[in-house]
Amino acid sequence: MLKGFRDFILRGNVIDLAVAVVIGGAFGSIVTALVKDLITPLVGAIGGNHDFSNLYFTVNDSKFMIGDFINSLISFIIIASVIYFLIVLPMNTLTKKISAGKKVDPSDKTCSECLSLIPIKAKRCKYCTSVLKK
């Protein structure tokens, strides 16, 4: 029983996932600080007030704090924009440049069933054993 648990914990993808969660949390705090301390004041300097937390409306003596929702929505849009333009877009560009230099070996073909690379002269896929068309 403990051997199975040890094998599970020491599997590479569990450790990779744990590292990704820790790094993701640290990166999240960096992005939040960037947005809160630099970008939001910049937006406030350009557009006026950047804190809507005091906005509300009342219905039958019930107070609806619409300003907190607006603050959260604006913060989410800014964080998503920062992540997209500073992380995702440059990484996609870098990935395209790296993969553009990759050459395909003409001695291999792709199996139509399992999409594995197999020798071009093969008549049967060695992974899924399906019969290959010529």
C-alpha positions in Angstrom: 0.0 0.0 0.0 2.7 2.5 0.9 4.8 1.4 -2.1 2.0 2.4 -4.4 1.7 5.8 -2.7 5.4 6.3 -2.9 5.3 5.4 -6.6 2.5 7.9 -7.2 4.2 10.7 -5.4 7.5 10.2 -7.1 6.0 10.1 -10.5 7.3 13.0 -12.6 3.9 14.6 -13.5 2.9 14.9 -9.8 6.1 16.7 -8.9 5.8 18.9 -12.1 2.2 19.8 -11.1 3.3 20.7 -7.5 6.1 22.9 -8.9 3.7 24.5 -11.4 1.2 25.3 -8.6 3.8 27.0 -6.4 5.3 29.0 -9.3 1.8 29.9 -10.5 1.0 31.3 -7.1 4.2 33.3 -7.0 3.6 34.6 -10.5 0.0 35.5 -9.7 1.2 37.7 -6.8 3.7 39.4 -9.2 1.0 40.1 -11.8 -1.4 41.3 -9.1 1.2 43.7 -7.7 2.0 44.9 -11.2 -1.6 45.7 -11.9 -2.5 47.1 -8.4 0.7 49.2 -8.0 1.5 50.4 -11.5 -1.2 49.9 -14.1 -4.3 50.7 -12.1 -2.9 54.1 -10.9 -1.9 54.8 -14.5 -5.4 54.1 -15.6 -6.7 56.3 -12.8 -4.3 59.1 -13.8 -5.5 59.0 -17.4 -9.2 58.3 -16.8 -9.8 60.0 -13.5 -11.1 58.0 -10.5 -9.8 54.4 -10.3 -11.6 53.3 -7.2 -15.3 52.6 -7.5 -15.8 50.9 -4.2 -18.1 53.7 -2.9 -20.7 53.3 -5.7 -23.9 51.7 -4.7 -27.6 51.9 -5.2 -30.5 51.0 -2.8 -33.7 49.2 -3.4 -36.1 48.9 -0.5 -33.4 49.8 2.0 -31.1 47.1 0.6 -27.7 48.4 -0.4 -26.2 47.0 -3.5 -22.4 47.6 -3.6 -22.0 47.8 -7.4 -18.6 49.5 -7.0 -16.8 46.5 -5.6 -18.0 44.4 -8.6 -16.8 47.1 -11.0 -13.4 47.2 -9.3 -13.1 43.4 -9.5 -14.2 43.4 -13.2 -11.7 46.1 -14.2 -9.0 44.4 -12.2 -9.7 41.1 -14.0 -9.7 42.7 -17.4 -6.4 44.4 -16.7 -4.8 41.3 -15.3 -6.0 39.2 -18.2 -4.6 41.8 -20.6 -1.2 42.0 -18.9 -0.9 38.2 -19.0 -1.9 38.0 -22.6 0.2 40.8 -24.0 3.3 40.2 -21.8 3.3 36.4 -21.4 1.1 34.6 -23.9 1.7 36.6 -27.0 5.5 36.6 -26.7 5.5 32.9 -25.9 3.4 32.1 -28.9 5.7 34.1 -31.1 8.7 32.4 -29.7 7.2 28.9 -30.1 6.3 29.7 -33.8 9.9 30.8 -34.4 11.3 27.6 -32.8 8.9 25.3 -34.6 9.5 27.0 -38.0 13.1 25.6 -38.0 12.0 22.1 -37.3 12.3 19.7 -40.3 10.0 16.8 -41.0 11.8 13.5 -41.7 10.6 12.2 -45.1 11.3 8.6 -44.0 8.4 8.7 -41.5 4.6 9.0 -42.0 1.8 9.5 -39.5 -0.6 6.7 -38.7 -4.2 7.7 -39.6 -5.6 6.0 -36.5 -3.3 6.9 -33.6 -1.3 9.8 -35.2 2.0 8.1 -34.3 5.1 8.6 -36.4 6.0 5.3 -38.1 8.5 4.3 -40.9 7.2 5.2 -44.4 7.6 1.6 -45.6 5.5 0.1 -42.7 2.3 -1.7 -43.6 1.0 -1.9 -40.0 1.3 0.6 -37.2 3.6 -0.6 -34.4 1.6 1.3 -31.8 -2.1 0.6 -32.6 -1.5 -2.3 -35.1 -3.9 -0.8 -37.6 -3.3 -1.7 -41.3 -1.9 1.3 -43.1 -3.0 2.6 -46.5 -0.3 3.0 -49.1 
